[in-house]
Amino acid sequence: MECRKGCGMCCIEPSIVQPLPGMPAGKKAGEHCVNLDLSDYTCKIWGQPEYPDFCRIFKPEPEFCGSTRTEAEQILRFLESSTRPDGRSGRV
């Protein structure tokens, strides 16, 4: 599956605990990554050496992305909240 143009939900919904360029403490679930270009919802550092491992490992798949941006948001939000050890959403 190719990454959906104008989506960017993988740069918003998941929490990321490792440092990211511009976000040394990582990011909370639901928080926009500072590297997300909001004009077209693409990553400004994709393919660069500083592109985080978490992002490099994540691959667009129908199970995560659904068929629309809204579905991707719902799926990734559910996965984020259901995999947290404390059972809370962790959203900002």
N, C-alpha and C positions, 0 to 999 in steps of 0.2 A: 504494500500500500504506500502510495506517495503521501507526503505531508499535505494536508488540506490548506490551500491558500486562504489567508484571512482568519485562521483559527487561533493559534497561539495558546490554546488551553494548557498544553504541557508546560508552558512558561508561567502559568498563573496558578492552577489548582494544586499541584503537588507541593508539599513542603520539601525543602532541600536543606539538609543539615550541614553539608560540606560548604566551605567558603566558595563564593562565586566572585568573579570580577565585579567590583563595585558593591558587593554585598559580603563582607568578610565573615558575617555571622550566619550566612545562608539566607533562606527566606521561609516565611510562614506560608501555610496553605492559604490560597486565595489572594496572596500578595503578588503583584506584577513583578517579574524579574526586571531589574534596571536595564538589562541587556535586550529586552523586548522592544522592538521598534513598533510603537503604537499606530504608526501610519499604515502599516500593512501586516502587523502581527507576525513579523519574522524576527529571528534572532540576529542581533548585530554582530555577534562573535562566532556564529556557526562556522565550523571548519577551521577556526583559528586555533593555535596551540593552547590558548587559555580556555577553550571550550571545556566546560566541566565534564568529568567522567559520568556523573549522574545523567546528564543530558545526552552524552555520547551513547550511552547504553540504551536509553529509551528509544524505541522504534515505533513509528506509527503502525498500529494494528487495529482492525475493526473492533476488537474486544475493548480497546481503550478509547478509541476515537469515535466510535459510532459512525453515523452517516452524515451528521451535521455538527456544527460548532456547539450548538446547544446540547446535543447528545454527548459530545466529548466532555463538556463542562459537568453534566450530571454524572457520567460514569467516573470521571477522575475525582470528583468530589466524594462520591460514594466510596471509591477505593481508598482514598486518603483517610476518611473517617473510620472505615472498617478495619484498617490495618494499624491504627494507632494503638499502642499498648494500653493507654489510659482510657480508650474508648471515646475521647472527646474529639471534636472536629479539628481543633488546632488552627482554625481560620482566624484571620485578622479582623 
